[in-house]
C-alpha cells in the first residue's frame, strides 16, 4: 500500500453507531440488541491512499447507497435526507494559518444550506421568467444570401479565366492546381488577369477567345465590385444582436425547523486542485421533531433503552477531528440527546488559545440550540442571459452567455430559553489533514436533562426565596438589636474593677516559622479533598 499523501487524505465518515431506522420512524425492535453492540466499537480513522481518493461528497453518497437510504423525501419512512457540500481553496492545510477556522465555518455553511433545503421542501414562494427576443427582419441573413450568390458567380468567372490561362500559358496554370476558392485572394486573381492580358496581346490569338476573355473578365470585376459593397454593408451591422434570451428564477422560503441533525460528515482535501471540501448528510423526521419539541415544552420523551453508552462515552469513542456541527444520539437510558460541536485552533500565545477556546465553547452552545430549534429563511436569485451576435458574412454567429446567482440564507434564535445544556466533551487533538492542534468541544441537552434543569431551577428559586425571606427577618432582628445597643450606650455607667489577668493576643513575630525557599521549577498543584459520593 502506498503511503498516505495529502492528495488523497480524507477524513472518514462520521457515522453514529446507533443510527437505526427506528430512530426516525416507528419500527419493530427485533435485532436491535445485536446492532447496538456497534456503539461499543471505537471509531477508527481509515487511511485513504492516493489511488482510492474519493471526494467528501462522493463518500456521503456512497454511504447512502450502502445503507439503502435515498436523498430527498422518503415517502415510506416519512423522513427527509439532504446532502450538502461546501468547499474552499487552500494552498496547503499544513501551513494555512486560518485553515481550522475556515473548515469550521464551511461545515456550518453546509449545515445551514442543508436546513435551507429542508425549509424549501416545506414551502417555497417562487417567481420565474423565460424570455426570448429577436429582430423582426434578419438583414444580415439577406446580405449573406446575396453574398453567397455573388461568390458563386465570381467562382464561375474564375473557372473560365483559369481555363483560358491553360490555353495560353500551361506553366502558369500548373501553379493553380490544388488551390481552393478560400485560398484565392483578390490580389492573386488580379495577377491572373494581368497574365492572361499579356498573353492575349500576342497577335496570333483568336479574336473570339479575346472577346470571351473580355466578357469573363468584365463579369468577374462587376461581381467583385458588388461583393465588396455587400461586405461594407455587412461590416456596418456586424455584432448586432440577432437573438437574445433571458431566464430568471427567485425563491423565498422561511419556516421554523425543529430537530434536524447531522448523520454523516466527511471532509477531503485535493492537493492537485488545492481545494478542501466538507460534506454533510442531514435528516429530519417527525420523531426528531417530537424529541426537540419535548425538550422545549418539558414533556417526557424517552425511547426504549439500548445496550449502548452514555452520551459522554459515545462522544469519547468518536474521532474528535470529525466532530463539527449538530449531532443526535440515543443513550443507554433511551434519552435522545441533541449535541452541538465545534473546533478552533489552539496554537500561539496563551491569550490566543484562551480566546479560541471561548469561541469554540460559545459556538458549540449555538450549534446545540440551533439543532433544537431555529428560524430558517433563505432567499435565492439566479439568472442566465444569452445573446447571439452576427459575425462575418459566410461566417459563424457568436453566442455569449452571462450568469448570476445571489443567495441570502440565515438561521436565528432570539431570547430562546434553553434548559439542561451542559458540556459533554472537551479535547485537544491534532487534526489529521492539517496536522494543526485543535480544541474540540461538545455541548448537549435532552428531554431528561431539560426536565432536571427545570427542577433545579425551581429548587434554586425556592431556596433563594427562603434565603431572601430569612435575610429580611435577620435584618429586622439586627435592627432591633442595634436599637437595644444604642439604648445601652445612653444608660448610666457603673464603675467596675479591671481584671489584670485577661489573656493577651500579642504575637511574637520572631517565633513565627518561616516557609522554606524552593527552586523555580515546573510544578503542578492539585486540590483533591476526601469526600463521599453522597456529599453531592
Secondary structure, DSSP 4 states (H G I P E B T S, - for coil): -PPP-TTT-EEPP---TT--GGGTS----TTHHHHHGGGGSPP-PPP--GGG---HHHHHHHHHHHHT--SEEETTTTEEEEEEEEEEE-S-GGG-TTHHHHHHHHHHHHHHHHHHHHHHHH--EEEEEEEEEE-SS-HHHHHHHHHHHHHHHHHHHHHHHHHHHHHH-HHHHHTTTT--GGG--HHHHHHHHHHHHHHHTSTTS-HHHHHHHHHHHHHHHHHHHHHHHHHHHHHHTTT-EEEEEEEEEEEEEEEEEES-EEEEEEEEEETTTTEEEEEEEEEEEHHHHHHHHHHHHT--------S---HHHHHHHS-GGG--EEEEEE-TTSPEEEEEEEEEE--S-HHHHHHHHHHHHHHHHHHHHHHHEEEEEEEEEEEEEEEEE--STTS--EEEEEEEEEEEEEEE--S----S-EEEEEEEEE-TTT--EEEEEEEEEEHHHHHHHHHHHHHHHHHHHHHHHHHHHHHHHHHHHHHHHHHHHHSPP------TTPPP----GGGSPPPPP---------------GGG-
